[in-house]
């Protein structure tokens, strides 16, 4: 599922404007363009957004492809060091759910 890039937490108006100016309006398109270091370097040169930030945004967009995953869940996962979908795959679901619930109560 693809969303407008404005749904990615952390993208400010300047970032959105820069990405839209080169034709990136959806999370799907951002994932395709930033899927490898060469693509992120190209995007960085065209938009002025740092390559690490682009990687963070692409990882958030990748999480958003999971049904039911929104900004809130992505923020909680990142609080536990789960930055990529691949890392999520290897986490113990019961422990992760318990930790997320505890952190959510504190917030």
The first five atom37 places (N, CA, C, CB, O) and aatype in JSON, in Angstrom:
{
  "aatype": [20, 20, 20, 20, 20, 20, 20, 20, 20, 20, 20, 20, 20, 20, 20, 20, 20, 20, 20, 20, 20, 20, 20, 20, 20, 20, 20, 20, 20, 20, 20, 20, 20, 20, 20, 20, 20, 20, 20, 20, 20, 20, 20, 20, 20, 20, 20, 20, 20, 20, 20, 20, 20, 20, 20, 20, 20, 20, 20, 20, 20, 20, 20, 20, 20, 20, 20, 20, 20, 20, 20, 20, 20, 20, 20, 20, 20, 20, 20, 20, 20, 20, 20, 20, 20, 20, 20, 20, 20, 20, 20, 20, 20, 20, 20, 20, 20, 20, 20, 20, 20, 20, 20, 20, 20, 20, 20],
  "atom_mask": [
    [1, 1, 1, 1, 1],
    [1, 1, 1, 1, 1],
    [1, 1, 1, 1, 1],
    [1, 1, 1, 1, 1],
    [1, 1, 1, 1, 1],
    [1, 1, 1, 1, 1],
    [1, 1, 1, 1, 1],
    [1, 1, 1, 1, 1],
    [1, 1, 1, 1, 1],
    [1, 1, 1, 1, 1],
    [1, 1, 1, 1, 1],
    [1, 1, 1, 1, 1],
    [1, 1, 1, 1, 1],
    [1, 1, 1, 1, 1],
    [1, 1, 1, 1, 1],
    [1, 1, 1, 1, 1],
    [1, 1, 1, 1, 1],
    [1, 1, 1, 1, 1],
    [1, 1, 1, 1, 1],
    [1, 1, 1, 1, 1],
    [1, 1, 1, 1, 1],
    [1, 1, 1, 1, 1],
    [1, 1, 1, 1, 1],
    [1, 1, 1, 1, 1],
    [1, 1, 1, 1, 1],
    [1, 1, 1, 1, 1],
    [1, 1, 1, 1, 1],
    [1, 1, 1, 1, 1],
    [1, 1, 1, 1, 1],
    [1, 1, 1, 1, 1],
    [1, 1, 1, 1, 1],
    [1, 1, 1, 1, 1],
    [1, 1, 1, 1, 1],
    [1, 1, 1, 1, 1],
    [1, 1, 1, 1, 1],
    [1, 1, 1, 1, 1],
    [1, 1, 1, 1, 1],
    [1, 1, 1, 1, 1],
    [1, 1, 1, 1, 1],
    [1, 1, 1, 1, 1],
    [1, 1, 1, 1, 1],
    [1, 1, 1, 1, 1],
    [1, 1, 1, 1, 1],
    [1, 1, 1, 1, 1],
    [1, 1, 1, 1, 1],
    [1, 1, 1, 1, 1],
    [1, 1, 1, 1, 1],
    [1, 1, 1, 1, 1],
    [1, 1, 1, 1, 1],
    [1, 1, 1, 1, 1],
    [1, 1, 1, 1, 1],
    [1, 1, 1, 1, 1],
    [1, 1, 1, 1, 1],
    [1, 1, 1, 1, 1],
    [1, 1, 1, 1, 1],
    [1, 1, 1, 1, 1],
    [1, 1, 1, 1, 1],
    [1, 1, 1, 1, 1],
    [1, 1, 1, 1, 1],
    [1, 1, 1, 1, 1],
    [1, 1, 1, 1, 1],
    [1, 1, 1, 1, 1],
    [1, 1, 1, 1, 1],
    [1, 1, 1, 1, 1],
    [1, 1, 1, 1, 1],
    [1, 1, 1, 1, 1],
    [1, 1, 1, 1, 1],
    [1, 1, 1, 1, 1],
    [1, 1, 1, 1, 1],
    [1, 1, 1, 1, 1],
    [1, 1, 1, 1, 1],
    [1, 1, 1, 1, 1],
    [1, 1, 1, 1, 1],
    [1, 1, 1, 1, 1],
    [1, 1, 1, 1, 1],
    [1, 1, 1, 1, 1],
    [1, 1, 1, 1, 1],
    [1, 1, 1, 1, 1],
    [1, 1, 1, 1, 1],
    [1, 1, 1, 1, 1],
    [1, 1, 1, 1, 1],
    [1, 1, 1, 1, 1],
    [1, 1, 1, 1, 1],
    [1, 1, 1, 1, 1],
    [1, 1, 1, 1, 1],
    [1, 1, 1, 1, 1],
    [1, 1, 1, 1, 1],
    [1, 1, 1, 1, 1],
    [1, 1, 1, 1, 1],
    [1, 1, 1, 1, 1],
    [1, 1, 1, 1, 1],
    [1, 1, 1, 1, 1],
    [1, 1, 1, 1, 1],
    [1, 1, 1, 1, 1],
    [1, 1, 1, 1, 1],
    [1, 1, 1, 1, 1],
    [1, 1, 1, 1, 1],
    [1, 1, 1, 1, 1],
    [1, 1, 1, 1, 1],
    [1, 1, 1, 1, 1],
    [1, 1, 1, 1, 1],
    [1, 1, 1, 1, 1],
    [1, 1, 1, 1, 1],
    [1, 1, 1, 1, 1],
    [1, 1, 1, 1, 1],
    [1, 1, 1, 1, 1],
    [1, 1, 1, 1, 1]
  ],
  "atom_positions": [
    [[0.85, -1.18, 0.0], [0.0, 0.0, 0.0], [0.89, 1.24, 0.0], [-0.96, 0.0, 1.22], [1.9, 1.28, 0.7]],
    [[0.52, 2.21, -0.75], [1.29, 3.44, -0.87], [0.53, 4.6, -0.26], [1.62, 3.73, -2.34], [-0.69, 4.69, -0.36]],
    [[1.28, 5.48, 0.38], [0.71, 6.67, 1.03], [1.41, 7.91, 0.51], [0.84, 6.57, 2.58], [2.5, 7.81, -0.06]],
    [[0.81, 9.08, 0.68], [1.52, 10.32, 0.36], [2.74, 10.45, 1.26], [0.58, 11.56, 0.51], [2.7, 10.04, 2.42]],
    [[3.81, 11.02, 0.75], [5.03, 11.14, 1.56], [4.8, 12.02, 2.79], [6.16, 11.72, 0.71], [5.59, 11.98, 3.74]],
    [[3.75, 12.82, 2.79], [3.45, 13.65, 3.95], [3.1, 12.82, 5.18], [2.3, 14.61, 3.64], [3.09, 13.35, 6.29]],
    [[2.82, 11.52, 5.0], [2.5, 10.64, 6.13], [3.75, 10.13, 6.84], [1.68, 9.47, 5.65], [3.64, 9.48, 7.88]],
    [[4.93, 10.41, 6.29], [6.17, 9.97, 6.92], [6.55, 10.95, 8.01], [7.31, 9.84, 5.86], [6.72, 12.15, 7.77]],
    [[6.69, 10.42, 9.22], [7.05, 11.24, 10.37], [8.48, 11.77, 10.2], [6.93, 10.43, 11.68], [9.39, 11.02, 9.88]],
    [[8.65, 13.06, 10.42], [9.97, 13.67, 10.34], [10.23, 14.47, 9.08], [11.0, 12.62, 10.45], [11.13, 15.3, 9.05]],
    [[9.45, 14.23, 8.04], [9.6, 15.02, 6.82], [8.99, 16.39, 7.05], [8.93, 14.32, 5.59], [7.81, 16.5, 7.4]],
    [[9.79, 17.45, 6.87], [9.22, 18.79, 7.02], [8.78, 19.31, 5.66], [10.26, 19.75, 7.67], [8.95, 18.64, 4.64]],
    [[8.2, 20.49, 5.66], [7.64, 21.04, 4.41], [8.7, 21.18, 3.31], [7.01, 22.41, 4.68], [8.42, 20.92, 2.14]],
    [[9.91, 21.6, 3.69], [10.97, 21.75, 2.69], [11.35, 20.41, 2.08], [12.21, 22.41, 3.33], [11.57, 20.31, 0.87]],
    [[11.42, 19.37, 2.92], [11.74, 18.04, 2.41], [10.66, 17.57, 1.43], [11.88, 17.04, 3.58], [10.97, 17.06, 0.35]],
    [[9.42, 17.75, 1.82], [8.29, 17.33, 0.98], [8.34, 18.07, -0.35], [6.94, 17.58, 1.7], [8.17, 17.46, -1.41]],
    [[8.56, 19.37, -0.3], [8.62, 20.18, -1.51], [9.76, 19.72, -2.41], [8.79, 21.67, -1.16], [9.59, 19.59, -3.63]],
    [[10.93, 19.46, -1.81], [12.09, 19.0, -2.59], [11.81, 17.66, -3.26], [13.32, 18.89, -1.69], [12.12, 17.47, -4.43]],
    [[11.23, 16.73, -2.5], [10.94, 15.41, -3.07], [9.87, 15.5, -4.16], [10.48, 14.45, -1.97], [9.99, 14.84, -5.2]],
    [[8.85, 16.3, -3.92], [7.8, 16.44, -4.93], [8.34, 17.07, -6.21], [6.65, 17.27, -4.39], [7.86, 16.76, -7.3]],
    [[9.33, 17.96, -6.08], [9.88, 18.64, -7.26], [10.59, 17.68, -8.21], [10.84, 19.72, -6.82], [10.76, 17.98, -9.39]],
    [[11.0, 16.51, -7.68], [11.63, 15.52, -8.56], [10.72, 14.31, -8.8], [12.96, 15.05, -7.95], [11.17, 13.25, -9.23]],
    [[9.43, 14.5, -8.52], [8.43, 13.49, -8.85], [8.16, 12.43, -7.81], [8.84, 12.83, -10.07], [7.51, 11.42, -8.1]],
    [[8.66, 12.63, -6.59], [8.41, 11.65, -5.53], [7.31, 12.19, -4.64], [9.71, 11.36, -4.7], [7.5, 13.12, -3.86]],
    [[6.13, 11.58, -4.79], [4.94, 12.02, -4.04], [4.38, 10.93, -3.13], [3.86, 12.48, -5.01], [3.54, 11.21, -2.27]],
    [[4.83, 9.69, -3.33], [4.29, 8.58, -2.55], [5.42, 7.81, -1.86], [3.48, 7.65, -3.46], [6.58, 7.88, -2.24]],
    [[5.01, 7.05, -0.83], [5.98, 6.23, -0.11], [6.55, 5.15, -1.03], [5.33, 5.59, 1.13], [7.72, 4.79, -0.92]],
    [[5.73, 4.64, -1.91], [6.19, 3.61, -2.85], [7.29, 4.15, -3.76], [5.01, 3.1, -3.69], [8.3, 3.49, -3.99]],
    [[7.08, 5.34, -4.26], [8.08, 5.96, -5.14], [9.36, 6.28, -4.38], [7.51, 7.24, -5.78], [10.46, 6.12, -4.92]],
    [[9.24, 6.72, -3.14], [10.43, 7.0, -2.32], [11.22, 5.72, -2.08], [10.03, 7.64, -0.97], [12.45, 5.71, -2.18]],
    [[10.53, 4.63, -1.77], [11.2, 3.35, -1.57], [11.96, 2.92, -2.82], [10.2, 2.26, -1.17], [13.11, 2.47, -2.74]],
    [[11.34, 3.07, -3.95], [11.99, 2.67, -5.2], [13.23, 3.53, -5.47], [11.0, 2.79, -6.37], [14.27, 3.01, -5.87]],
    [[13.12, 4.83, -5.24], [14.23, 5.74, -5.54], [15.36, 5.64, -4.52], [13.72, 7.16, -5.58], [16.52, 5.89, -4.87]],
    [[15.06, 5.28, -3.28], [16.07, 5.28, -2.21], [16.45, 3.86, -1.78], [15.55, 6.05, -1.0], [16.94, 3.67, -0.66]],
    [[16.25, 2.88, -2.64], [16.45, 1.5, -2.24], [17.91, 1.09, -2.09], [15.8, 0.6, -3.22], [18.21, 0.09, -1.44]],
    [[18.81, 1.85, -2.67], [20.23, 1.51, -2.55], [21.06, 2.78, -2.36], [20.71, 0.73, -3.81], [20.56, 3.89, -2.57]],
    [[22.31, 2.63, -1.96], [23.15, 3.82, -1.71], [23.27, 4.75, -2.91], [24.53, 3.37, -1.28], [23.29, 5.97, -2.75]],
    [[23.35, 4.18, -4.1], [23.44, 5.0, -5.32], [22.19, 5.87, -5.48], [23.63, 4.1, -6.56], [22.3, 7.05, -5.81]],
    [[21.03, 5.29, -5.25], [19.78, 6.04, -5.36], [19.68, 7.14, -4.32], [18.6, 5.1, -5.24], [19.23, 8.25, -4.61]],
    [[20.1, 6.82, -3.08], [20.06, 7.83, -2.01], [21.04, 8.96, -2.29], [20.36, 7.2, -0.66], [20.75, 10.12, -1.98]],
    [[22.18, 8.64, -2.86], [23.16, 9.68, -3.21], [22.58, 10.6, -4.29], [24.49, 9.04, -3.69], [22.73, 11.82, -4.21]],
    [[21.94, 10.01, -5.28], [21.32, 10.8, -6.33], [20.23, 11.7, -5.75], [20.72, 9.87, -7.41], [20.19, 12.9, -6.04]],
    [[19.34, 11.12, -4.92], [18.28, 11.91, -4.29], [18.84, 13.03, -3.43], [17.39, 11.02, -3.44], [18.34, 14.15, -3.45]],
    [[19.88, 12.73, -2.7], [20.49, 13.73, -1.83], [21.02, 14.91, -2.66], [21.63, 13.11, -1.01], [20.86, 16.07, -2.29]],
    [[21.65, 14.58, -3.78], [22.16, 15.63, -4.66], [21.06, 16.49, -5.26], [22.97, 15.02, -5.77], [21.23, 17.7, -5.42]],
    [[19.95, 15.88, -5.58], [18.83, 16.61, -6.19], [18.0, 17.39, -5.17], [17.94, 15.65, -6.93], [17.45, 18.44, -5.5]],
    [[17.9, 16.88, -3.93], [16.99, 17.49, -2.96], [17.69, 18.25, -1.84], [16.13, 16.43, -2.36], [17.09, 19.11, -1.2]],
    [[18.96, 17.94, -1.6], [19.67, 18.55, -0.48], [19.38, 17.86, 0.85], [19.29, 20.0, -0.38], [19.84, 18.33, 1.9]],
    [[18.63, 16.77, 0.82], [18.35, 15.99, 2.03], [19.49, 14.99, 2.21], [16.95, 15.26, 1.93], [19.88, 14.31, 1.26]],
    [[20.03, 14.91, 3.41], [21.14, 14.0, 3.67], [20.79, 12.55, 3.39], [21.6, 14.15, 5.09], [19.64, 12.14, 3.53]],
    [[21.8, 11.78, 3.0], [21.58, 10.37, 2.67], [21.07, 9.57, 3.86], [22.86, 9.75, 2.15], [20.22, 8.69, 3.7]],
    [[21.57, 9.85, 5.06], [21.09, 9.14, 6.25], [19.63, 9.45, 6.53], [21.94, 9.51, 7.48], [18.86, 8.55, 6.87]],
    [[19.24, 10.71, 6.37], [17.83, 11.07, 6.56], [16.96, 10.38, 5.53], [17.64, 12.6, 6.47], [15.87, 9.89, 5.86]],
    [[17.43, 10.32, 4.29], [16.67, 9.64, 3.25], [16.5, 8.16, 3.58], [17.37, 9.8, 1.89], [15.43, 7.58, 3.36]],
    [[17.55, 7.54, 4.12], [17.47, 6.14, 4.51], [16.45, 5.97, 5.63], [18.85, 5.62, 4.95], [15.66, 5.02, 5.61]],
    [[16.44, 6.88, 6.61], [15.45, 6.82, 7.69], [14.03, 6.95, 7.16], [15.72, 7.92, 8.72], [13.13, 6.22, 7.58]],
    [[13.84, 7.87, 6.23], [12.51, 8.07, 5.64], [12.1, 6.83, 4.84], [12.49, 9.32, 4.74], [10.94, 6.42, 4.89]],
    [[13.04, 6.25, 4.1], [12.75, 5.05, 3.31], [12.4, 3.88, 4.24], [13.95, 4.69, 2.4], [11.49, 3.1, 3.94]],
    [[13.12, 3.75, 5.35], [12.8, 2.68, 6.3], [11.41, 2.88, 6.91], [13.86, 2.62, 7.43], [10.67, 1.91, 7.1]],
    [[11.05, 4.12, 7.2], [9.71, 4.4, 7.72], [8.66, 4.05, 6.66], [9.58, 5.89, 8.14], [7.62, 3.48, 6.99]],
    [[8.93, 4.4, 5.41], [8.0, 4.07, 4.32], [7.87, 2.56, 4.16], [8.48, 4.71, 3.0], [6.79, 2.06, 3.85]],
    [[8.96, 1.84, 4.37], [8.92, 0.38, 4.28], [8.04, -0.2, 5.39], [10.34, -0.2, 4.37], [7.26, -1.11, 5.15]],
    [[8.16, 0.33, 6.61], [7.3, -0.11, 7.71], [5.83, 0.15, 7.39], [7.69, 0.62, 9.02], [4.96, -0.65, 7.76]],
    [[5.55, 1.24, 6.7], [4.17, 1.61, 6.41], [3.49, 0.62, 5.46], [4.12, 2.99, 5.82], [2.27, 0.64, 5.33]],
    [[4.28, -0.23, 4.79], [3.69, -1.23, 3.91], [3.03, -2.37, 4.69], [4.75, -1.8, 2.97], [2.26, -3.14, 4.13]],
    [[3.35, -2.46, 5.98], [2.76, -3.49, 6.83], [1.36, -3.03, 7.24], [3.65, -3.77, 8.09], [1.18, -1.91, 7.72]],
    [[0.38, -3.89, 7.04], [-1.0, -3.54, 7.36], [-1.12, -3.14, 8.83], [-1.94, -4.73, 7.04], [-0.67, -3.86, 9.72]],
    [[-1.74, -1.99, 9.06], [-1.96, -1.5, 10.42], [-0.82, -0.71, 11.01], [-2.25, -2.64, 11.3], [-0.93, -0.2, 12.13]],
    [[0.28, -0.59, 10.29], [1.46, 0.12, 10.81], [1.33, 1.61, 10.49], [2.77, -0.46, 10.22], [1.25, 1.99, 9.33]],
    [[1.3, 2.43, 11.52], [1.22, 3.87, 11.33], [2.35, 4.56, 12.06], [-0.12, 4.4, 11.81], [3.26, 3.91, 12.58]],
    [[2.3, 5.87, 12.1], [3.36, 6.67, 12.74], [3.61, 6.25, 14.18], [3.01, 8.15, 12.69], [4.76, 6.15, 14.62]],
    [[2.54, 6.0, 14.91], [2.67, 5.64, 16.32], [3.46, 4.37, 16.53], [1.31, 5.48, 16.94], [4.38, 4.32, 17.35]],
    [[3.11, 3.33, 15.77], [3.82, 2.06, 15.89], [5.27, 2.19, 15.42], [3.1, 0.97, 15.09], [6.17, 1.62, 16.03]],
    [[5.47, 2.93, 14.36], [6.83, 3.11, 13.86], [7.69, 3.8, 14.91], [6.83, 3.92, 12.54], [8.84, 3.41, 15.13]],
    [[7.14, 4.82, 15.57], [7.87, 5.51, 16.63], [8.21, 4.59, 17.79], [7.06, 6.68, 17.13], [9.32, 4.64, 18.32]],
    [[7.27, 3.76, 18.18], [7.52, 2.8, 19.26], [8.6, 1.79, 18.86], [6.22, 2.07, 19.64], [9.48, 1.48, 19.66]],
    [[8.52, 1.28, 17.65], [9.53, 0.33, 17.2], [10.92, 0.95, 17.18], [9.17, -0.19, 15.81], [11.89, 0.32, 17.59]],
    [[11.0, 2.17, 16.71], [12.29, 2.85, 16.66], [12.85, 3.1, 18.06], [12.17, 4.17, 15.92], [14.07, 3.11, 18.25]],
    [[11.97, 3.29, 19.03], [12.41, 3.47, 20.42], [13.12, 2.22, 20.94], [11.21, 3.81, 21.32], [13.94, 2.31, 21.86]],
    [[12.82, 1.08, 20.36], [13.46, -0.18, 20.75], [14.55, -0.6, 19.78], [12.43, -1.28, 20.85], [15.04, -1.73, 19.86]],
    [[14.94, 0.27, 18.87], [16.02, -0.04, 17.95], [15.6, -0.86, 16.74], [17.07, -0.76, 18.66], [16.45, -1.4, 16.03]],
    [[14.31, -0.95, 16.49], [13.83, -1.68, 15.32], [13.62, -0.66, 14.21], [12.48, -2.48, 15.63], [12.56, -0.04, 14.1]],
    [[14.66, -0.49, 13.39], [14.63, 0.56, 12.37], [14.15, 0.02, 11.03], [16.0, 1.18, 12.22], [13.55, 0.75, 10.24]],
    [[14.43, -1.26, 10.77], [14.06, -1.83, 9.47], [13.05, -2.96, 9.65], [15.3, -2.34, 8.73], [12.89, -3.51, 10.73]],
    [[12.38, -3.28, 8.57], [11.43, -4.38, 8.58], [12.19, -5.69, 8.8], [10.62, -4.43, 7.25], [11.68, -6.6, 9.46]],
    [[13.37, -5.79, 8.27], [14.19, -6.99, 8.46], [14.48, -7.22, 9.95], [15.52, -6.87, 7.67], [14.4, -8.35, 10.43]],
    [[14.81, -6.14, 10.68], [15.05, -6.27, 12.12], [13.78, -6.7, 12.85], [15.57, -4.93, 12.7], [13.85, -7.48, 13.8]],
    [[12.66, -6.22, 12.41], [11.38, -6.58, 13.02], [11.13, -8.08, 12.89], [10.23, -5.78, 12.37], [10.58, -8.71, 13.8]],
    [[11.52, -8.64, 11.78], [11.32, -10.05, 11.51], [11.99, -10.94, 12.57], [11.85, -10.4, 10.13], [11.48, -12.02, 12.89]],
    [[13.12, -10.49, 13.1], [13.89, -11.31, 14.03], [13.61, -11.03, 15.5], [15.33, -11.12, 13.76], [14.26, -11.62, 16.37]],
    [[12.67, -10.15, 15.8], [12.33, -9.85, 17.19], [11.34, -10.86, 17.73], [11.76, -8.44, 17.31], [10.51, -11.4, 17.0]],
    [[11.44, -11.11, 19.02], [10.49, -11.98, 19.7], [9.18, -11.22, 19.82], [11.01, -12.44, 21.1], [9.12, -10.2, 20.5]],
    [[8.12, -11.69, 19.17], [6.86, -10.94, 19.15], [6.28, -10.67, 20.54], [5.85, -11.69, 18.33], [5.8, -9.57, 20.8]],
    [[6.31, -11.64, 21.41], [5.73, -11.47, 22.74], [6.49, -10.42, 23.55], [5.72, -12.8, 23.5], [5.89, -9.56, 24.19]],
    [[7.82, -10.5, 23.51], [8.63, -9.54, 24.26], [8.47, -8.13, 23.68], [10.12, -9.95, 24.23], [8.36, -7.15, 24.42]],
    [[8.46, -8.04, 22.36], [8.32, -6.74, 21.72], [6.97, -6.12, 22.03], [8.5, -6.88, 20.21], [6.89, -4.92, 22.32]],
    [[5.91, -6.9, 21.96], [4.56, -6.4, 22.26], [4.47, -5.91, 23.7], [3.51, -7.49, 22.0], [3.88, -4.87, 23.97]],
    [[5.06, -6.66, 24.62], [5.04, -6.28, 26.04], [5.79, -4.96, 26.24], [5.65, -7.39, 26.91], [5.31, -4.06, 26.92]],
    [[6.98, -4.86, 25.66], [7.78, -3.64, 25.79], [7.09, -2.44, 25.17], [9.14, -3.84, 25.15], [7.13, -1.34, 25.72]],
    [[6.46, -2.66, 24.01], [5.75, -1.56, 23.35], [4.57, -1.1, 24.19], [5.27, -2.0, 21.95], [4.31, 0.1, 24.28]],
    [[3.85, -2.02, 24.8], [2.7, -1.67, 25.62], [3.14, -0.87, 26.84], [1.94, -2.93, 26.05], [2.49, 0.11, 27.22]],
    [[4.25, -1.28, 27.46], [4.77, -0.57, 28.64], [5.2, 0.85, 28.27], [5.96, -1.34, 29.26], [4.89, 1.81, 28.97]],
    [[5.91, 0.98, 27.16], [6.38, 2.29, 26.72], [5.2, 3.18, 26.34], [7.35, 2.16, 25.53], [5.2, 4.38, 26.63]],
    [[4.21, 2.6, 25.7], [3.03, 3.35, 25.3], [2.29, 3.91, 26.52], [2.09, 2.47, 24.46], [1.8, 5.03, 26.48]],
    [[2.21, 3.13, 27.59], [1.57, 3.6, 28.81], [2.33, 4.78, 29.42], [1.47, 2.46, 29.84], [1.72, 5.72, 29.93]],
    [[3.66, 4.73, 29.35], [4.49, 5.81, 29.91], [4.33, 7.1, 29.11], [5.97, 5.39, 29.92], [4.38, 8.19, 29.68]],
    [[4.13, 6.97, 27.82], [3.98, 8.14, 26.96], [2.64, 8.75, 27.18], [4.17, 7.79, 25.49], [2.3, 9.75, 26.55]]
  ]
}
